[in-house]
Amino acid sequence: MKSMCAMFLLVVSSVRLFAGQGVVSPGADSTMALDQLVHEAVNNNPELKAALHQMASTDALVPQAGSLDGPELKFMREMMPDFRYNDAMYSRIELMQMFPFPGKLAAKADLAQIVSDHSHHEYFEKLNEVISRLKEAYDELWFVQQSIHLNAESASLLREVVAAVRTRFGVGTAEQQEVFRTLVEIAKTENQGIVLRQKELSAKAMLTALLNRSTTDTLGTATLPPLVPFALSLDTLQVMALQSRPMLLHDSLRIEENRLMLSIARKDYLPDFTVGLERVTSPMTGFNGWSVSASMTIPFAPWSIGKTNARVEEAQAAVSGSVETYNASKNMVASTVSDLYYRLRSAERQLDLYRSTILPQAEASLQASLTAYQNGRSDFLMLLDASRMLVDLKMESLMLRMQYEQTTSQLERAVGFEHTMHMQ
């Protein structure tokens, strides 16, 4: 299992995709490494810290559950005439201790341990969720920053078109309207740049919140490595999910918990015992001596056994319900893993098609349109359409890249990847 998890770590960590069209390569000083951000979130995220405190709280319940209740110390002055304390006939000091039937305390300690294990699973499920959200926010920031870069490229391209239009206008082969339309397109890209800047700030705000940084902190540039084809099969992912997804481990343990509660409920048919030791003194007679006492509960009395029977029936129903809950969770996880896997494979093929065919052909089409327009063999609308088409296709490829990365993060969460990574 550990070797499988290590292989998954190697593959998924390298699956930060293809460095195709429009990928910025900023300076190292402004680049944010995703792995470092994940480490920072694990240490600083408030939701994870709260889950850790909950783990510590439930861990402290285990030694309590297996311990006896405190003894009872009783003091009595008996037969006091007219409440005259010093004239009491007897003085008694009694120490009593209740002992559950053998096996009850051990069962309660086992139950407390399961509750503690639940909190561990809940922590790792929250860990999966937080890291998945962090990666998705990082991918969204990457997409916005690449879109800003593409928008700047588009504006530069349009300025080339303006130069070509003005050249033709200067020799009387183009209309002034064509110049104005191109300037309008440039203005639209500038407006889009304002919108993208707002989206960049929003994406950074989400990352800042997940990292528990100050709102005044600045973040750098998100980057993605080249595409490495996803190597794991669907069958392997399904097996890993069954073994590693904290939610499934939680639901599986719930079955064991309810079976233990059923065992405890059945032990309620067994009596508990109380033992006492008493020191008796009588100032009036000079008697000093000891007495002992023992008592037991009678849970099988006709007027109380119905309550015990109802607890057993309740526990039996809980066992059956937890089995069905686990089956439902298992089916849901299997379905989610399959869906994300198919989406990932589809995105892989689409990205390869964009890189190898669609974008090169669109660039060639634009270059041909620009050359034809400069030589007077094409009209302005064809040139403008070719320019728009290239920008739109590049934007689609960036969007698909972001969706691929986010799907990868969701698949990691569905399989329980972060859980296995941090357990190693």
N, C-alpha and C positions, 0 to 999 in steps of 0.2 A: 504493500500500500504506500509506504514512504517513497519507494522508487517511482511509483506512478504519480504521486503528488509532485515529486521533484521534476519529473518530465513535464507535467502540466505547467508548473511554474516557468520552466525554460521556454515552452512553446508560447504561452500566453503573454509572458513578459516581452517576447520578441515580436508579438503580433501587433505592433503599433505602426502600422501600415505604410502604404507606398508614398514615396516622396515625389509625387508626380507634379502636374502643372500647378503653379501658383504657390508652392511650398516655400516659405521664407526660411533663410538660414541666418538668423540674427547672431550677434556677437555673444560669446559665452557669458559675459557679465550680465546680460539681460535675459538669459534663458532660464526658465523654471524647469527643473528636472521633476518629472512626475513621481518617481520613486521617493525622492526626498519629501515631496508634499504628502505622499501617503504615510510615510514615517511620522511626519509632523502631525498629521491628523490623528493617527493612532495614539499619540502621546498627549495631544492637547484638546481633542474634540470634547465638548461638554457632555454630549450624549453618551459617549464611550466612558467618560469618567464616572457618570452617574451609574452606568451599568456595572462598572468595576466596584463601586461602593455597595451596590445591591448584592454583588457576589460575596463581598466580605461579610455583609450582614447575614446572608443565609448560611455561609460557612460557620459562623459563630453559633448557629442554632443546633449544629450536630452534637457537640458535647453536652448541651443542655438537655436534649431529648433523651439521652441515654442515662441521665442521672436521677437519683431518687429525689423526691420532694423533701424539703426540710422537715426535721422532726418537730413535734409539738411539745412544749413544756407547759405544764399546768400546775398552778398553786391554789390550794383551797384551805380555808379555815371553816371548820364545820361545828355545828351545834353551839352557836354563840348566843348566850342569853341577852336578849334586847340589843343585839349588835355590839355587845361588848367584846372587842377584839381579843383582849388578854384572857377572857374567860372561856374561850372556845375549847370544846372537848377534844377536837382532833385538828391536827395540822398535816396536810398532805402536799407532797411535791411529786408530780408524775411526769415522766418522759415517755412520749409515744412516737412510734414510727410506723408509717404505712409502707407495705411491701407489695408491689403488684405481683400477680401470678408469674412464675418463671417464664421468660420468653417475651413478655409484653414490652419491657423496656428496650430489649434488643431490637424488636420490631419497630418501635418508635424511633430509635436511633437510625435504623436503615431508612425509614421514611424521611427523616430529616436530611439524610445524605442525598437522597433522590431529589429533594427540593433544592438542595445546594447545587446538584448537578444541573438541574433545570436553569438556574441562574447563570451557569457557565455557558450553556447552549444559547440562552437569550443574549448574553454578551457577544458571542461570536456571530449570532444572526444580526445583531446591531452593527457589529464590525463589518460584516459583508455589506450591509445597507449603506453605511456611512462612506466606505471606500468606493462603492459603486457610484454613489451620488457625487463624490469628489471627482472621480474619473470622468463622469458624464459632464460635469461642469467644466473640467479642464478641456475636454474635447470641444465643448461649445465655445469656449474662449478661443481655442485654436481655430475653429471655423470662422469666428467673427474676425479675428486678426488676419487670417488668410483672405477673407472677403474684403477687408480694408486694403490689403495689398493688391488684390485683383481690381478693386475699384480705382486705385491709383494707376494701375496698368491700363485700364479701360480709358481713363481720362487722357493718358499719354497717347494711346492709340487714336483717340478722337482728335487730338491736336495734330497728329500726322494727317488725318483725313481733312481737317480744316486747311492745312497747308496745301494739300493737293487741290481742294476745291478753290482756294484763292488763286492758285496758279492758273487753273482753267478759267476762273472768272476774269483774271487779268488779261487773258487772250480772247475773251468773249465767247468761250465754249461752255460756260456754266452760268447759272442764274444766281443772283444775289440771295434768293430764298434758300438755296442750298447751303450757303455760308451760315445764314441765321439758324437753319435747322440743326446744323452741326454744333453751333454754339449753345443751342438749347439742350442738346444731348450732353454737352460738357457740364452745363449747369445742373442737369439731373444727376450726374455722377457726383457732383459736389454735395448736393442735397442728400444723396444716398450715403455719402461719407459721414455726414452729421448723424444720421440714423444709426450707422454701424458703430460710431464712437459711443453712442449711448448704450448700445447692446454690449459693447466691450466692457464698459464700466459696470453694467448689471451683472455680467458673467464674473467679473473680478469680485464684486460684492458677495456673490454666492460662495466663491472659493474662500474669501476672507472669513465668512461666517463659519464654514465647515472647519477651517484651520484654527478658529478662535483667535484670530489676529485682531489688532486694532483696526477700526474703520478707516484710519488715516494711513494705513500701510499701503504701499504700492506693490503691484505684482508685475513680473516681467512678461516675456513672450513664451507662449506654449509651443512646443515642437513635438513632432511625431517622427519616429524612425521609419526606414523603408519597410515596405510590405513583405512579410514572410507568410507564405500560404499556411493556413491552419492545419496542423498535422494530426490532431486527435480525431478519432472516429466517433460517431454518435453513440455506438454501443459502449465505448470506453467512458464517455461523459456520463451516460446513464448510470453505469456502475459506480463511478466516483460520486455522483449525486446521492445515491442511496447510502453510501458509506460516510459521506462527509458533510452533507447539508445539515447545518445545526437545527433547522426547523424539523427535519425528519427525525433526527436524533432525539429532539425534544418530545415529539409525539410518540416515538417508540418507547421512550422512557416513561411516558405517561401511562402506557399499558402496564408496565412493571409497577409503577406507583399505585395504580388502582388495584392491582392484584395484591399488593402488600396491605393496602387499606382493607381489602376483603378479609385477609388473614387476621388483621387486627380486630375487625368487627366480629369475627368468629371467636376470637379470644375473649370477647366481652361476656361470653357464656361462662367463663372461668372466674372464680372469686378472687378478690384481693384480700390481703391480710393486714391487720394492725396489731402491733405488739407494744405493751406498755410495761414500764418498771416504776414502782411507786414507793416512796419513803413515807411512813406513817409515824407520827409522834402524838402522844396524848399527855399534855402537861398535867392534866387532872389525875391521871392514873399512873403516870410514869412509864407508860408503854412506849417502846421504840421498836419498829420493825419494818419489814419489806413486804410488798405484795406485787404480784405480777398479773398481767391481764393479756388476753388475746381475743381478737374478734375477726370475723370474715364477712365479706359482703355476700348477698344471696341474689345473684343476677338472674337466676332461673325461677324466682318466685312467680307464681301465676299472674300477679298483678303488675309485674315489671318485664316479663320475658317478651311481651309484644314489642316493646321498644327496641330490644336487642334484635329481634327478628327483622324489624323494619330497617335497622342499620345494615344488616347483612344483605337484604334485598337491594338496598340503595347502592351498596358497594358492588354487587353483582352487575347491576345495570350500568354502573360507571365503567366496569371492565369492558363490557360489550360495546359501549359507546366509544371508549378510547381506541378500541381495535378498528372500528369503522372510521374514526377520525384520522388515524394513521393511514389507512388505505386511501382515503380521500386526498390526504396531503401527498402521498406517494404518487398518486395518479396526476395530481396537479403539477408537481415538480417534473415528472417525466414529460408531460405535455409541454411545459414551459421550456425545458431543455431542448426538446425536439424542434419547437417553433423557432427558438433563437438560433439553433444550429442551421436550420434551413435558410433563415434570413441571412446568416453569416456567409454561407456558401454562395447564395445568390448575389450578395454584395461583392464578394470576391470576384466572381465572373464579370459583373458589371464594371468594377473598377479596372480590371484588366482590359476590357473592351474600350473603355474611355482612354486608357493610357496608350494602347497599341494602335487603335484605329480612329475613334471618334475625334479626339482632340487634334491629332496630326492632320486629319483630313479637313477639319474646320479651319485650322491655321493656314493650310494650303489654299483653301477656298478664299479666305480673306486676302491672302497675298495676291492671288490671281485677280480678285475683284479690284484691289487697289491698283495693280499694274494696268489692268484693262481700263479703269477709270482715268488714270493718268494719261493713257494713250488715246483716250476718247472712244474706246470700244465698248464702254459700259456706262449705264446711267448711275446717278447718285443713289437712288433707292436701293439698288442691288448692293452697292458698297456698304450702305448703312445697315442693311439686313445682314450682310455677312459679318459685320463688326458686332452687331447685337447677338447673332447666333453664337459666335465664339465666346463672348462674355457669358452668355447664358449657359453654355455647355461647361465652361470652366466652373461656374458657380454650382451647377448640378454635380460635377465631380467632387467638389469640396463638400457639398451636402452629403453625398453618398459616403465619402470618407468619414465624416463625422458620425453618420449613422452606423457605419461599420464598427467604429471604435466604441460607440455607446452600446451597441449590441454585444460586443466582446465583454464589456464591463458587466452587462446584465447577465451574460452567460456565466461569468465568473461567480456572480452572486448566486445564480440558480444552482450551480454545482457545489457551492460552498468552498470555493477556491481559497478565499482569504482565511477561512477557518483552518484549512489544512496547512497553509503557509505559515501561520503564526503558531501552530501547534508543533512545528518541527523544531 
